[in-house]
Amino acid sequence: MATILITGSSDGIGRHTAQVLAAGGHRVTLHARDERRAEDARKAVPAAAGVLVGDLSSLAQTRELARQAVAAGPFDVVIHNAGVGGGQRAPELTEDGLERIFQVNTLAPYLLTALMPVPARLIYLTSGLESAGRARLDDAQWRARPWDGMQAYSDSKLYDVMLAFAVAQRWPGTLSNAVDPGWIRTRLGGPQATDDLPAGAETQVWLATSDEPAATVTGQYFKRRTSLTANPQAYDEGLRERLLALCAELTGVAMPA
C-alpha cells in the first residue's frame, strides 16, 4: 500500500486517478480548490483518507496546502495533477499579481515540491502541447508581449516537464517524471477530446505503484506508459536552473538541494 496525494482531484483525471488508486487499496489523499469542491471529492471517492483544501492561484493558500500536506503525510507519492487551461482572451492576474496560468500550472507545483518532504515518487502532469512551449523566462508573466492564452498554456506545460527533470537531477533518490495524459474528455479537455478518463489516468497509476523496471525510472516524459522525447528545451540544464531560480524569486522559497 502506498500513501498518495493527488492535487486537483475533485473532478476529471485527478478524481479518476484517485478512484482507481483507492480501489487498489492505496491510501489516497485528495485536494480541492475550495470547500464545495472538497465535498464533491469526498462523495466521489468515499474511500479516500481525506481532502486537503487550497486554491493554487494563491501563494498563501498554496503554502497552507503544503502545511496541511505535511500534517497529513508523509506521502510515498505526490501526483501534481491540478491545472487550468488557456482559453482566456486576456491575462488574468491573481491576488499575488501573477499571471494565473503560470501560477497554477507551474509555480504551485514548484512551491508544493519545495515545501513538502521529499517523496519516493513525483509525477507532474503536462500536455502534448508542451512540444509547442517556449521557455520565455524573461517574460513568464506576459508583460512585454501580446497575450496568447494557448501559448501561455503550452509554455506552462513545458515548464512542468522542466520541473520534473530538474527535480530528478537534484534528488536522485526520488523518481520524478512528467506525464502527458492525452486529450481527455473532461471539463478542461472539452467534449471534442479524443480519449476517455481511464486512458488519462493509467500512466499516473502505473508510475505511482508499479515496481516494473520501465516504471521505476526518473527524469522521463511519458505517454501511455511509453517514454517519449520531450521538447528539446526541457533537456537544457541551464534553462531548468533558470526556471528554478525564477520560481524561487517569485515565491521566496528555494528548491532544497
N, C-alpha and C positions, 0 to 999 in steps of 0.2 A: 504494500500500500504506500502510495506517495501522497505527500501533502502539497497541494497545488493552489496557487492564487491565479485567477483569471480576471484581468481588467476588462471592463466593458462587457459584462456577462449577463446583463438584464434582457438582452434580446439578440437576434441574429446569430452570427457564427460563434460568438463568445458563449451564448447561452447553450447552443447545441453542443459545443465542446465540453461545457460543464456537465451537461446531462449524460453524455457518453462516459466521461471520466467518473462521475459519481456512480453510474450504473455498474461500472467496472470495479467498484469497491474502494476507490480512492477518496481521500479526504479533501474535498473541494471547497474553497472559499471564493465567494462571488464578489463582484464590485459593481456598483451602480452610481450614476451621477447624482441622484437625489433620492429622498425617501420614497417617493411614489414609484420610481423605477426599482428601488430596492424591494418593495413589496411585490412587484411583478416578478422579480428574480426569485424570491422565496417561493412563490406559488409555482413557478415553472420548474424549479429544481428543489423540491422539498427535502431531498437527501443531503443538500449542501450543509456544510458545517457552520456557515454564517455568511453575512453580506456586509461588506465594508462600503462606506458612502463617502464620495468626494468628487467634486467637479474638476476635471483635469484642465479646464480653461482658467483655473485659478491657481497661482503658485502656492498661496496659503492653504487652500484645500488639498492640493497635491501633497504638501508637506504633512498635513494632518492625516491624509490617507496613508502615507508612509508610516506615521506613528501608529495608526491602527493596525497596519500590516505587521509591524514589529511585535505588537502585543498579541496578535492572533497567530503568529508563526511559532517557530521558524518554518519556512517552506522549502521543500525539496525542489520545486519547480515554480517559476513565475512565467506566465504567458501574457505578454503585453499585446492585448487584442484591441483595446479601445482605440477609436479613431473617428475622424469626421471627414466628409467628402469635400469636393472642390467646386460645388455648384454656385457659390456666392458670386454676385456680379461686381462686388467691390470688397476690399479688405474689411474684415471685421476685427476690431481691436478688443482685447479682453480687458478686464479690470486692471491688469498689470501693464496695459499699453502695448501689448504684443499682438502680432498677427495670429489669429485664432488657429488656423490650420497648423502652423508651425508649432504653436504652443501645445496643442492637444496631441498631435501625431508624433512629435519628436521631443520637445522639451519635457513633457510629462514623463514618458518612459525613461528618459535620461535621469530626471530627478529621483524617480522612484528607485531606479537601479542604484544610484549613488547613495541614497539614504537607507536602503534596506540591507540586512545581512546578505552576504553572497550565497545564492542557492546553488545546487548542483547543476541545474539546467535552467537556461534562459531562452525564451522563444519570443522573437519580435515579429509581429505580423507586418508585412509590407504589401506590395501590389505589383502586378506585372508592369504597371505604369512607372515603376522605378527606373525602367530602361530609358524612359524619356526625361528623367530627372536631370537637373543641372545644379551642381553644388555651388550656388551663389552665396557663399558665406559672408561676402562683403555687403549683401543686401537681403539677408534672410527674412527681413520684415517687410519687404516690398515698399520701401520708402522712395527709392530712386528710379524705379522702372514701372511701366504701365502694368496694371493688375491683370493677371491671367489665373483664374481660380484653378483650372485643371493643371496648369504648370506648377502652381503652388502645392497642389496635392501630390503631383509626381515628384517634386523636389523633396517633400516631406517623407515620402516613401523610400526615396534613395537614401535620405539621412537615416532612416530606420535600419537599412542594410548596413550602412557605415557604422552605426552604433553597435549593432550585433557583432560586426567584425572587430571593432575596436575593443569591445569587452572581451571577445575571445582571445585577442592578443594580450590584453592586460591581465586577465585572470585565466591562465592556462588550466587551472583545476576545475573550471566551470565549462560546461558545454553550452555555447552561446551561438544560436543560429537564427536566420531570418527565413520566414515562410511567406510565399505568395499563395494565398488560399484559392485563387482563381476568381472569376467573375460570378459571384453567388447571388441568387435571388433573395435579397434581404431588403430592409428599409434603406440601407446605404447603397446596395448594389442595384436596386430597382427591378421592375418586373421584366425587363428585356434581357436580364442576365442569363447566361447560358447554363449554369450549374446549380444543383440543389445543395442544401445545407450539409448533408453528410460528406460530400466531396470537399467542402470548405473547411471541415473540421478534422479530417482524417490525418493529415500530416502533423498537426499540432499534437493530437492524441498519441500518435506513434513516437514523436520526438520526446514527449513528456514521460513516456512509460516504458518504451522498448529498450531491451538490452542487446538488440541486434547490432552487429558491427556497423551497419550502414546508418544506424540512428545514434550511435554514441561517438559522433564526430563533433567538431567545433569549427566556427568560422565559415559556415557554408550557407548557401542560398538554395532553399528547397521549394519545389512544387510537385505535388502528387508523389511524395516520398522519393523524389529524384533530385539529386544535387545538380544545379544548373550554374551557368556562368552569369553573374550579375553585371550591372552597369560597371564599366571599367573604372569609373571614379571611386567605387567602393573599395578597390584594392590599393588605393593610393594612401599609404600610411600617413604621410604628411597632411593630406586633406582630412583624414579621420581625426588626427590630433587637433587640427584647427576647429573641427566641429565640436570636439570635447571642450576645447578652450572657450568657444563661443557659448556653449551651454553653461559652462561654469561661470562665465561672466554674467549671464542673464539671470541665473538662479542664485548665485552666491555660494554654490556648493560644488566643489571639485570632485571628480570621479576618483575614488580611492585607487591607489597604485596596486 
